[in-house]
Amino acid sequence: MKRMAQDTVPKLFFQRVERYKERVALRKKELGIWNKITWREYGQRVRQVSMGLVALGLDPKDRVAIIGDSRPEWLYADLGNLSVNGISVGVYATCSAEEVAYHLSHSEARFFFVEDEEQLDKALEIRDQLPKLEKIVVMDMKGLKHFHDPMVMSFDELLQAGKEFDEKNPGLFEQRLEKTGPDDIATFVYTSGTTGPPKAVMLSHANVIFNSNAFARQVPAFETDVVLSYLPLCHIAERTLSVYHAINMGFTVFFAESPDTVPDNLREVSPTFFFAVPRIWEKFHSFINLGVQEATWIKQQCYRFAMYIGNKAARRRLNHQRQPIPLLLANLLVSITIFRNIKKLLGIDRARFILSGAAPISPDVLEYFHALGVNIRESYGMTESSALVTVHRDQNIRLGTCGEPLPGVEVKIAEDGEILVRGDNVFQGYFKDEENTRRTLIDGWLHTGDLGELSHDGLLRITGRKKDLIITSGGKNISPQYIENLLKFSPYIVDAVVIGDRRKYLTTIIIVDEDNIIKYAQDNRIPFTTYASLTKTKEIRKLIGDEVEKVNSELSRVEQIKNFAIAEKILDQEDDELTPTMKVKRKKVSEIYKDIIESMY
């Protein structure tokens, strides 16, 4: 293959295939063994998918949808499609059949890759609503051995068809690959849909390559780095790390066996690059603290002493203050004897780059992990900015901020406090939605809808979301996310929705952590029959009330929670209370609990 400009994702990918050849690119666990996939094999599969799609009639700019958990076939389908100038459309595996129908209908997808029998059932249920859909390709045929349908083919059949078509049409693949251009759309990434139907964000090859290159300039990555792919690949953050950045930097991607095995896989792989959303860090924090509660008295005392030393050292480190030698030695001791074991238990003992993003996180959670020696950096970004806008540099981590803009990215604050972003990472617009595109892209600036501040040295701090801002009846502006993050620091609270717009004071709907609350009830011999009955007990009301009061002690009078209610069920995506990225749909929750909310006033 002749050398060509690395100005599109597939061109960059095949340059890497040519360079790395027999080096390991991917690893997938089967029958207890992490099997390797070399760059040469990776490239071969991608090429076969490309030619298989061309054999089926794929034209440039056709949309190809993909649904399923993180696995190598997801990457083969994505990159194979891009290599012949198709546009990839990721769909969350947790989406209902109706939501899948919306994504495929809106994007006008002609081909649909589905992971397994469960996802195939959704496709078959809705295909009559999708006149543009021509072929369904199944990645995992388990349970479908005797299934036959003219619209359905297996992934292996597609690979074989691609191999044969490639042999009969020499040079065609190279011609299609070379015609891909940097301004061509690479993917539609659908927004989470917290305020209405999801919008299709159009990202070009130039957008995602620029973002990866800028990220690498801010945070160096190496061919020896290892990542664990476990979040949905249709989310731009996971796709950036496990696909675009992994190709660009040449590091190895391990695939989690399933969402349920992620903790075990994390311990096995011990990645050097690790990205997690705030909910995962909150769960880690809860897991450690509940484990300490069950430890012996002497272990609890050792842990408390270690945290005392760790907190002192972390505060001085974060404030760029010199560490006294006794503190350095004490912190080294507790790091070796206690903190190292905790990090091994979580599977992040080798991680040299650790990132939190995709949603705001409590500074208390960050401070806790920094005390453990887990130097989490916070980032800010959105789908429309091809993932990252800002991230902390190694020597400039300041809690409460999201770092500084990536090289080549401009950030400014509008008069009303809205964060505006400009750079080659900014998206091309929303598919079939000129009105929202005009409203969001103004004179080259991306209007994010987020509120923030820039420090004197250029660090960004998020203060809230414009559409979520609460204005009390007394005229005070309050950002609910800040208060909600403080509440979620509790091991017993998994989510909270603060209420108070146009009202005299703030209240909140609390969603408790089911596992931790049930364990608390069992340990304290609290009788209950169902989860709903447990949330109504006076003991649990007091437990959560105490957690709310802890948060109130950190807030000004106008920000304090005056009353709370505990939701009688866990919020569920199937009930349209959560987005696929696990963000709470405030409007929906407010509607469901409107009677309870009124009773709190």
C-alpha positions in Angstrom: 0.0 0.0 0.0 1.5 3.3 -1.0 2.1 5.9 1.7 -0.7 8.5 1.9 -1.5 11.5 4.1 -2.7 10.6 7.6 -5.6 13.0 7.4 -8.5 10.6 8.0 -9.0 7.9 10.7 -8.7 4.9 8.3 -5.6 6.3 6.5 -4.0 6.9 9.9 -5.1 3.4 11.0 -3.5 1.6 8.0 -0.3 3.6 8.4 -0.2 2.1 12.0 -0.9 -1.4 10.6 2.0 -1.0 8.3 4.3 0.3 11.0 3.4 -2.1 13.9 2.6 -5.3 12.0 3.0 -8.2 14.5 2.8 -6.0 17.6 -0.3 -6.6 19.8 -3.1 -4.1 19.1 -6.0 -5.7 21.0 -6.7 -8.3 23.6 -9.9 -10.2 24.2 -10.5 -12.7 27.0 -11.8 -16.1 25.9 -11.9 -19.3 28.1 -9.9 -17.5 30.8 -7.1 -16.4 28.4 -6.4 -12.9 27.1 -5.9 -13.7 23.4 -3.9 -11.3 21.3 -4.9 -9.6 18.0 -1.9 -8.1 16.2 -2.1 -4.9 14.2 -1.8 -7.0 11.0 -4.8 -9.1 12.0 -6.7 -6.0 13.1 -6.0 -4.4 9.6 -7.0 -7.6 7.8 -10.4 -7.7 9.6 -11.1 -4.1 9.0 -10.3 -4.5 5.3 -12.6 -7.5 5.0 -15.5 -5.6 6.7 -14.9 -2.7 4.2 -15.1 -4.9 1.2 -17.9 -6.9 2.6 -19.9 -3.7 2.9 -19.0 -2.6 -0.6 -20.1 -6.0 -1.9 -23.5 -5.3 -0.2 -23.7 -2.0 -2.0 -22.4 0.5 0.5 -21.9 3.9 -1.1 -19.9 6.9 0.2 -21.6 8.7 3.0 -24.0 5.8 3.7 -24.8 5.4 7.4 -23.9 2.1 9.2 -25.3 1.6 12.7 -23.6 -0.5 15.4 -25.1 -1.7 18.7 -23.4 -3.7 21.4 -20.9 -3.7 24.3 -17.2 -3.0 23.9 -15.6 -5.7 21.7 -13.2 -6.0 18.8 -15.9 -6.5 16.3 -17.3 -3.1 17.1 -14.0 -1.6 16.1 -13.8 -3.7 12.9 -17.3 -2.6 11.9 -16.6 1.1 12.7 -13.2 1.3 11.0 -14.2 -1.0 8.1 -17.1 1.4 7.3 -14.9 4.5 7.6 -12.3 3.0 5.3 -14.8 3.1 2.4 -16.2 6.5 3.3 -19.2 5.4 5.2 -20.5 7.1 8.4 -20.7 5.2 11.6 -23.7 5.6 14.0 -23.2 4.1 17.5 -26.3 3.0 19.4 -26.2 2.2 23.2 -26.7 -1.5 23.9 -29.2 -0.5 26.7 -31.5 1.3 24.3 -35.0 0.0 23.9 -36.3 -1.2 20.5 -38.2 2.1 20.2 -35.0 4.1 20.8 -33.1 1.9 18.4 -35.8 2.6 15.8 -35.4 6.4 16.3 -31.6 6.3 15.8 -31.8 4.1 12.7 -34.7 6.0 11.2 -33.3 9.4 11.9 -29.8 8.5 10.6 -31.3 6.6 7.6 -28.9 3.7 8.2 -28.8 1.1 5.5 -26.8 -1.5 7.4 -26.9 -2.5 11.1 -24.3 -4.4 13.1 -25.8 -6.1 16.2 -23.9 -7.8 18.9 -26.0 -10.9 19.7 -29.4 -12.5 19.8 -30.7 -9.9 22.3 -29.8 -7.0 20.0 -31.0 -8.9 16.9 -34.4 -9.3 18.5 -34.7 -5.5 18.8 -33.7 -5.1 15.1 -36.3 -7.7 13.9 -39.0 -6.1 16.0 -38.5 -2.7 14.4 -37.3 -3.4 10.9 -40.8 -2.9 9.4 -40.5 0.8 10.6 -37.1 1.2 8.7 -37.6 1.2 4.9 -33.9 2.2 4.4 -32.5 -0.8 6.4 -31.2 -3.5 4.0 -29.0 -5.8 6.0 -28.4 -6.9 9.6 -25.0 -8.3 10.6 -24.7 -10.4 13.8 -21.4 -10.3 15.6 -22.0 -13.2 18.0 -24.2 -16.0 16.6 -24.5 -17.9 20.0 -28.1 -19.3 20.1 -28.7 -18.5 16.5 -27.2 -21.6 14.9 -30.4 -22.7 13.2 -31.8 -19.2 12.6 -32.3 -18.1 8.9 -33.5 -14.8 7.6 -32.7 -13.2 4.2 -32.0 -9.8 5.9 -29.6 -11.3 8.4 -26.1 -12.6 8.0 -23.3 -13.5 10.5 -20.1 -11.4 11.0 -18.1 -14.3 9.7 -20.2 -14.5 6.5 -19.5 -10.7 6.0 -15.7 -11.3 6.4 -15.7 -14.1 3.9 -17.8 -12.1 1.4 -15.3 -9.2 1.9 -12.3 -11.4 1.3 -13.7 -12.9 -1.9 -14.9 -9.5 -3.2 -11.4 -8.0 -2.5 -9.7 -10.8 -4.5 -12.0 -10.2 -7.4 -11.6 -6.4 -7.4 -7.9 -5.7 -6.8 -7.1 -2.1 -6.0 -10.7 -1.1 -5.3 -10.1 -1.0 -1.5 -7.1 1.4 -2.0 -9.1 3.6 -4.3 -12.0 3.9 -1.8 -9.6 4.5 1.1 -7.7 7.2 -0.7 -10.9 9.1 -1.5 -11.7 9.6 2.2 -11.1 13.2 3.1 -10.5 15.1 6.4 -13.7 17.1 6.0 -15.8 14.0 5.4 -18.2 13.1 8.3 -16.8 10.1 10.2 -19.6 9.5 12.7 -22.9 10.6 14.0 -22.8 10.6 17.8 -26.2 11.0 19.4 -26.6 13.3 22.5 -28.0 11.9 25.7 -31.4 13.5 25.2 -31.9 15.0 28.7 -34.1 17.8 27.3 -35.7 16.2 24.2 -35.1 13.7 21.3 -31.3 13.0 21.0 -29.5 15.1 18.4 -27.1 13.6 15.9 -23.7 15.3 16.3 -21.7 15.2 13.0 -18.0 14.8 13.6 -15.5 14.8 10.8 -12.2 12.9 10.5 -10.4 16.2 11.0 -12.3 16.9 14.2 -11.4 13.6 15.9 -7.8 13.5 14.7 -7.2 17.1 15.9 -8.7 16.2 19.3 -6.4 13.2 19.6 -3.3 15.1 18.6 -4.1 18.0 21.0 -4.7 15.5 23.8 -1.3 13.9 23.1 0.4 17.3 23.3 -1.2 18.0 26.7 -0.8 14.4 28.1 1.9 12.3 26.5 1.0 8.7 25.6 3.3 5.9 24.6 3.2 2.7 22.6 3.6 0.7 25.8 0.5 2.1 27.3 -2.5 -0.2 28.1 -6.2 0.7 28.3 -9.3 -1.3 29.3 -12.3 -0.6 27.0 -15.4 -1.1 29.1 -17.6 1.9 28.6 -20.0 2.1 25.6 -18.1 2.7 22.4 -20.9 4.9 21.0 -20.0 7.4 23.7 -17.4 9.9 22.3 -15.1 9.6 25.3 -14.7 5.8 25.1 -14.4 5.9 21.3 -11.7 8.6 21.5 -9.6 6.6 24.0 -10.1 3.0 22.7 -10.3 3.8 18.9 -9.0 7.2 17.7 -6.3 7.7 20.4 -5.3 4.1 20.6 -4.7 4.2 16.8 -2.9 7.5 16.9 -0.6 6.5 19.9 -0.3 2.8 19.1 -1.1 1.5 22.5 -2.9 -1.8 23.4 -6.6 -2.1 24.1 -8.0 -4.8 26.3 -11.8 -5.5 26.2 -13.8 -6.1 29.3 -15.7 -9.4 29.1 -18.9 -7.8 30.1 -20.2 -4.9 32.2 -20.5 -7.2 35.2 -16.8 -8.4 35.0 -15.3 -4.9 34.8 -13.9 -4.9 38.4 -12.2 -8.3 37.9 -10.9 -7.3 34.4 -9.6 -4.0 35.8 -7.6 -5.9 38.4 -6.3 -8.4 35.8 -5.3 -5.8 33.2 -4.1 -3.0 35.6 -4.2 -0.3 32.8 -1.7 2.5 32.5 -4.3 4.9 31.0 -7.7 4.8 32.9 -10.8 6.9 32.3 -13.9 6.7 34.4 -17.1 8.7 34.8 -17.8 10.2 38.3 -20.3 7.5 39.1 -17.5 4.9 39.0 -15.2 7.0 41.3 -18.1 7.4 43.7 -18.7 3.6 43.7 -14.9 3.0 44.3 -15.0 5.4 47.3 -18.1 3.7 48.7 -16.6 0.3 48.2 -13.4 1.2 50.1 -15.2 2.9 53.0 -17.7 0.1 53.5 -14.8 -2.4 53.4 -13.0 -0.4 56.1 -16.2 -0.5 58.3 -16.0 -4.3 58.2 -12.3 -4.4 59.0 -10.8 -5.1 62.5 -10.3 -2.3 64.9 -6.6 -2.1 64.4 -6.9 -2.1 60.6 -9.5 0.8 60.9 -7.0 2.7 63.0 -4.2 2.1 60.5 -6.4 3.3 57.7 -7.4 6.4 59.5 -3.8 7.2 60.3 -2.9 6.6 56.6 -5.6 8.9 55.4 -4.5 11.6 57.9 -1.0 11.5 56.4 -2.2 11.1 52.8 -4.5 14.1 53.1 -1.8 16.3 54.5 0.7 15.3 51.8 -2.0 15.7 49.0 -2.9 19.2 50.1 0.7 20.3 50.1 1.3 18.6 46.8 -1.7 20.2 45.1 -0.8 23.6 46.5 2.7 23.2 45.2 4.1 23.5 48.7 7.4 21.8 49.9 6.9 18.6 51.8 8.7 18.3 55.1 11.0 15.3 55.2 9.0 13.6 58.1 5.8 14.0 56.1 7.5 12.6 53.0 8.7 9.6 54.9 5.4 9.0 56.6 3.5 9.2 53.3 6.0 6.8 51.7 5.4 4.3 54.5 1.6 4.4 54.3 1.7 4.4 50.5 3.7 1.1 50.5 1.9 -0.6 53.3 -1.7 0.5 52.8 -2.5 2.7 49.8 -0.7 0.3 47.3 -3.0 -2.5 48.4 -6.1 -0.4 48.0 -5.0 0.6 44.5 -4.3 -3.0 43.6 -7.7 -4.0 44.9 -9.2 -1.4 42.5 -6.9 -2.3 39.6 -5.3 1.1 39.2 -1.9 0.4 40.8 -0.1 0.8 37.4 -2.1 3.8 36.1 0.1 6.8 35.4 -2.7 8.8 33.7 -6.1 8.8 35.5 -9.0 10.9 34.2 -12.5 11.7 35.4 -14.9 13.2 32.9 -18.3 13.2 31.1 -20.1 14.8 34.2 -19.2 16.9 37.2 -17.6 15.2 40.1 -17.5 16.2 43.8 -14.2 17.9 44.8 -14.4 15.8 48.0 -14.2 12.6 46.0 -11.2 13.9 44.1 -9.5 15.0 47.3 -10.1 11.5 48.8 -8.4 9.8 45.9 -5.5 12.2 45.8 -4.9 11.4 49.5 -4.6 7.7 48.3 -2.0 8.8 45.8 -4.4 8.4 42.9 -3.8 11.6 41.0 -7.1 12.0 39.2 -7.2 14.7 36.6 -10.5 16.3 35.8 -11.5 17.1 32.2 -14.3 19.0 30.5 -15.7 18.3 27.1 -18.8 17.3 25.2 -19.9 15.4 22.2 -20.0 18.6 20.1 -16.3 19.3 20.9 -15.1 15.8 19.8 -14.7 14.9 23.5 -12.0 17.0 25.2 -11.9 20.7 25.6 -9.8 21.0 28.8 -7.7 18.7 31.0 -5.2 19.1 33.8 -1.5 19.1 33.0 0.5 16.8 35.3 2.0 19.6 37.4 -1.0 21.8 37.5 -3.9 19.8 39.0 -6.2 22.1 40.9 -9.3 20.6 42.6 -12.5 22.2 41.6 -11.3 23.0 38.1 -11.3 21.0 34.9 -7.8 21.9 33.7 -6.7 24.2 30.9 -7.7 24.2 27.2 -6.0 21.7 24.9 -3.4 23.3 22.5 -5.2 24.9 19.6 -8.5 25.2 21.5 -9.9 28.5 22.6 -12.2 28.9 25.6 -14.0 32.1 26.7 -16.8 33.0 29.0 -19.8 34.9 27.6 -21.4 37.8 29.4 -24.1 35.5 30.9 -21.4 33.1 32.1 -21.8 30.5 29.3 -18.7 28.6 28.2 -17.8 29.1 24.6 -15.4 27.0 22.7 -13.6 27.4 19.3 -11.1 25.1 17.5 -10.8 22.4 14.9 -12.4 20.0 17.4 -15.8 21.7 17.1 -18.4 19.7 15.3 -19.9 20.2 11.9 -23.5 20.6 13.0 -26.5 18.5 13.9 -27.8 16.1 11.2 -31.2 17.3 9.8 -31.4 20.0 12.5 -30.4 23.4 11.1 -32.3 25.4 13.8 -30.3 23.8 16.7 -27.1 24.0 14.7 -27.6 27.8 14.2 -28.4 28.2 17.9 -25.3 26.3 19.0 -22.7 27.3 16.4 -22.4 31.1 16.2 -19.5 32.8 14.4 -17.4 29.7 14.8 -18.0 29.5 18.6 -19.6 26.5 20.2 -22.2 27.6 22.7 -21.9 24.8 25.3 -24.9 25.5 27.5 -22.6 25.1 30.5 -21.7 27.9 32.9 -18.2 28.5 34.1 -15.3 30.7 35.1 -11.7 31.0 34.0 -9.0 31.6 36.6 -6.2 34.1 36.1 -4.0 31.3 34.8 -6.5 29.8 32.4 -8.0 26.9 34.4 -11.7 26.3 33.8 -14.2 25.9 36.6 -17.7 24.6 35.8 -20.4 26.3 37.9 -23.5 24.7 36.4 -25.8 24.1 33.4 -27.8 27.1 32.0 -31.0 25.1 31.6 -30.7 23.6 35.2 -30.0 26.9 37.0 -32.4 27.4 40.0 -33.7 30.9 40.7 -35.4 30.9 44.1 -38.4 33.1 44.8 -35.9 35.4 46.6 -34.0 35.9 43.3 -30.9 33.8 44.2 -29.2 31.9 41.4 -28.2 28.4 42.5 -26.5 25.6 40.6 -28.0 22.3 41.7 -25.1 20.1 40.4 -22.7 21.4 43.1 -25.1 20.4 45.9 -25.9 17.1 44.3 -22.3 16.2 44.0 -21.8 16.9 47.7 -24.7 14.6 48.5 -23.3 11.8 46.2 -20.1 11.8 48.3 -22.1 9.8 50.8 -21.8 6.0 50.3 -25.6 5.7 50.9 -26.6 8.2 48.1 -26.2 7.3 44.5 -28.2 10.2 43.0 -30.0 13.4 44.0 -32.2 15.9 42.2 -32.3 19.3 43.9 -35.6 21.2 43.5 -36.3 24.9 44.2 -36.9 26.9 41.0 -39.2 29.8 41.9 -39.7 28.4 45.4 -38.8 29.7 48.9 -36.2 27.1 49.7 -34.5 24.0 48.3 -35.6 20.4 48.6 -34.2 17.2 47.1 -35.3 13.8 45.8 -32.7 11.3 47.1 -31.9 8.0 45.3 -30.1 5.7 47.8 -27.5 3.1 46.9 -29.5 -0.1 47.0 -26.7 -2.5 48.0 -25.2 -0.2 50.7 -28.6 0.6 52.2 -29.6 -3.0 52.3 -26.3 -4.0 53.9 -26.8 -1.1 56.5 -30.3 -2.5 57.3 -29.0 -6.0 57.7 -26.1 -4.9 59.9 -28.4 -2.9 62.1 -31.2 -5.4 62.2 -33.8 -3.1 60.5 -36.8 -5.1 59.5 -38.1 -4.6 55.9 -39.9 -6.6 53.2 -39.2 -4.7 50.0 -36.8 -2.0 48.9 -39.7 0.5 48.9 -40.6 -0.4 52.5 -37.0 0.0 53.5 -36.8 3.6 52.2 -39.8 4.4 54.5 -38.3 3.2 57.8 -37.4 5.8 60.4 -33.9 4.4 60.7 -33.1 5.0 57.0 -34.8 8.4 57.1 -32.5 9.3 60.0 -29.4 7.9 58.2 -30.1 9.9 55.0 -31.1 13.0 57.1 -27.8 12.9 58.8 -26.0 12.7 55.5 -28.0 15.7 54.2 -27.1 17.7 57.4 -23.4 17.0 56.8 -23.8 18.6 53.4 -25.8 21.5 54.7 -22.9 22.3 57.1 -20.8 23.1 54.0 -23.4 25.3 52.3 -24.6 28.9 52.7 -28.0 29.3 54.2 -29.7 29.9 50.8 -28.1 26.7 49.4 -29.1 24.4 52.2 -31.6 21.6 51.8 -34.7 22.2 54.0 -36.5 18.9 53.2 -35.9 15.7 51.4 -37.7 12.7 50.1 -36.3 9.2 49.3 -37.3 7.7 46.0 -39.1 4.4 46.5 -37.3 2.9 43.4 -34.0 3.1 41.7 -34.0 5.4 38.7 -34.1 3.3 35.5 -33.3 4.0 31.9 -36.2 1.7 30.8 -38.5 4.1 32.6 -37.0 7.0 30.8 -35.6 8.5 34.0 -31.9 8.1 33.0 -30.1 8.7 29.7 -28.0 5.9 28.3 -25.0 7.7 29.8 -26.7 7.4 33.2 -27.5 11.1 33.5 -30.7 12.0 35.4 -33.6 13.4 33.4 -34.6 16.2 35.8 -37.8 17.0 34.1 -39.0 13.4 34.1 -38.1 12.9 37.7 -39.8 16.1 38.7 -43.0 14.9 36.9 -42.9 11.5 38.5 -42.5 12.9 42.0 -44.5 16.1 41.6 -46.9 15.2 44.4 -44.1 14.4 46.8 -42.3 17.6 45.8 -45.4 19.6 46.5 -45.8 17.9 49.9 -42.2 19.1 50.9 -43.4 22.7 50.4 
